[in-house]
Amino acid sequence: MADKKISQLPVKAAPEDADLLAIVDDTDSTTKQTTLGGVKTYLNLFEPTGGTAGQILAKNSATDYDTSWIDPEVPRLTTTRKATVAVSALRLVKFDSSTHISPATNDAAYSDAQVIGMALNSAVIGGDVAILLFGAATDAFFAYAVNDNLFLGVNGVITDIPPSAPTANFLVRVGSSMGTGAIFLNMEQPVSL
């Protein structure tokens, strides 16, 4: 075989594991050979095995190659406001002012049905309430079938039963179920019934 520059060599369209590759050993500046299969095996050392569809690779520490497959986090948007009245955790809430909230409801005025989010904790009058404005929430209380639409009920209750007149004045879709124990909140505007 005559000596040629690498750029002059023909391209092999579908290399196989047994094909030989030339490498330069930088410890003694000599050219050596390995197989494509050997290179692939070496490169696979840097990617952990396992994982499932949709997972992402994440660092466990600052140590090189200390990685594992994880489920990506679902984005969440939260805020904190003061309770105008006592508020229970996992109840849908509305603004009373720019600094205060109370339970929303579907059986009163339009302003009472304008859901801004879900209380993540219980609070007494004047207490701080963490509010999930958008995103996923998990709790054993959520016993809805996957993909069920979720709605505002009376006094901030989340329900999978669409409200109807004459018991409700408004239909407010607030999100959907991700299966038992998890919901995804994405509030919509009230629709008059």
C-alpha positions in Angstrom: 0.0 0.0 0.0 1.5 3.3 -1.0 1.7 6.1 1.6 -1.1 8.7 1.2 -2.4 11.6 3.2 -5.5 10.8 5.3 -7.4 13.3 3.2 -6.6 11.3 0.1 -7.9 8.0 1.4 -11.3 6.7 0.3 -14.2 7.0 2.7 -15.8 3.8 4.0 -19.5 4.5 4.2 -20.4 1.8 6.8 -17.5 1.0 9.0 -17.7 -2.3 10.9 -16.5 -3.1 14.4 -13.7 -5.3 13.1 -12.3 -2.5 10.8 -8.8 -1.3 11.8 -8.1 2.3 12.7 -4.7 3.9 13.0 -3.9 5.9 16.1 -0.9 7.8 17.2 0.4 6.9 20.7 1.4 10.2 22.2 3.6 8.5 24.8 6.1 7.4 22.3 5.0 9.1 19.0 4.4 5.8 17.2 1.4 4.8 15.1 -0.6 1.8 16.3 -3.8 0.1 15.4 -7.1 -0.6 17.1 -10.5 -1.7 15.9 -13.6 0.4 15.6 -15.2 -1.9 18.1 -12.5 -1.2 20.5 -13.0 2.6 20.2 -16.7 2.2 20.7 -16.2 0.1 23.8 -13.8 2.8 25.2 -16.3 5.6 24.4 -19.2 3.7 26.1 -17.3 3.8 29.3 -18.3 7.5 29.6 -22.0 6.9 29.1 -23.8 5.2 31.9 -26.0 2.2 31.0 -29.7 2.1 31.8 -32.0 5.0 31.8 -35.5 5.2 30.2 -37.0 7.2 27.4 -37.3 10.9 28.3 -34.6 10.8 31.1 -31.6 13.1 31.0 -28.0 12.5 32.1 -27.1 14.5 35.3 -24.0 15.1 37.3 -24.1 13.5 40.8 -21.0 15.4 42.0 -18.0 17.4 40.7 -16.1 14.2 40.0 -15.6 13.4 36.4 -18.0 10.7 35.0 -20.0 10.6 38.2 -23.4 10.7 36.4 -26.8 9.1 36.4 -30.0 9.1 34.5 -32.8 11.2 36.1 -36.3 12.3 35.2 -36.3 16.0 34.1 -38.0 18.3 36.5 -41.3 19.9 35.4 -41.2 23.7 35.6 -43.1 25.3 38.5 -44.0 28.9 39.2 -44.8 29.8 42.8 -45.4 32.9 44.9 -46.3 33.8 48.5 -49.2 35.9 49.7 -51.0 36.5 53.0 -54.3 34.7 53.9 -57.4 37.0 54.2 -59.2 34.0 55.8 -58.0 30.6 57.0 -56.8 28.7 53.9 -56.4 24.9 53.6 -53.5 23.3 51.7 -54.4 22.0 48.2 -57.2 24.5 47.8 -57.5 26.8 44.8 -57.1 30.5 45.7 -57.9 33.9 44.2 -56.5 37.4 44.9 -58.3 39.6 47.3 -55.7 42.3 46.9 -52.1 42.4 45.5 -50.9 41.0 48.9 -53.8 38.8 50.1 -55.6 35.7 48.9 -58.6 33.6 49.9 -60.2 30.4 48.5 -61.8 30.7 45.1 -65.2 29.3 44.4 -67.4 28.6 41.3 -70.8 29.5 43.0 -70.4 33.2 43.5 -69.2 36.3 41.6 -66.9 36.2 38.6 -64.0 37.7 40.7 -64.4 34.8 43.2 -63.8 32.3 40.3 -60.6 33.9 39.0 -58.2 31.2 40.2 -54.6 32.2 40.5 -53.2 29.0 41.9 -53.3 26.3 44.6 -52.3 26.8 48.2 -49.3 24.5 49.0 -49.8 25.0 52.8 -52.5 25.8 55.2 -52.5 29.2 56.9 -54.5 31.1 59.5 -55.7 34.7 58.9 -52.6 36.8 58.1 -50.4 33.8 57.6 -48.1 33.2 54.6 -49.5 30.9 51.9 -47.1 29.4 49.3 -49.1 29.3 46.0 -48.4 27.1 43.0 -49.3 29.3 40.0 -48.3 26.9 37.3 -46.8 23.5 37.1 -46.8 20.0 38.7 -47.9 19.1 42.2 -47.7 15.8 43.9 -49.8 14.6 46.9 -51.4 11.3 47.8 -54.7 13.2 48.0 -54.8 13.5 44.2 -56.8 10.4 43.1 -57.7 11.3 39.6 -57.3 9.2 36.5 -54.5 10.1 34.1 -55.4 13.0 31.7 -58.7 13.9 33.6 -59.5 17.6 33.3 -59.6 19.3 36.7 -62.0 22.1 37.6 -62.6 24.7 40.4 -65.3 23.4 42.8 -66.9 25.2 45.8 -64.7 26.8 48.4 -61.4 26.1 46.5 -61.9 22.3 46.1 -60.3 20.7 43.0 -62.7 18.3 41.2 -62.7 16.2 38.1 -66.4 16.6 37.7 -67.2 19.6 35.4 -69.5 22.0 37.3 -72.9 22.8 35.9 -75.8 25.2 36.5 -77.7 25.8 38.7 -75.3 24.7 41.5 -72.3 26.5 39.9 -72.1 29.9 38.2 -68.8 29.3 36.5 -66.8 26.6 34.8 -63.0 27.0 35.5 -60.6 24.4 34.1 -57.5 24.5 36.3 -55.4 21.7 34.8 -55.2 18.0 34.4 -54.2 14.8 36.2 -50.9 13.2 35.6 -52.2 10.0 37.2 -52.8 9.1 40.8 -50.8 11.4 43.1 -49.9 14.1 40.6 -51.6 17.0 38.8 -50.5 19.8 36.5 -52.0 23.2 37.1 -52.6 25.6 34.2 -55.4 27.9 35.1 -58.0 29.2 32.6 -60.4 32.0 32.8 -63.9 31.4 34.2 -66.7 30.6 31.7 -70.2 31.7 32.7 -72.8 28.9 33.0 
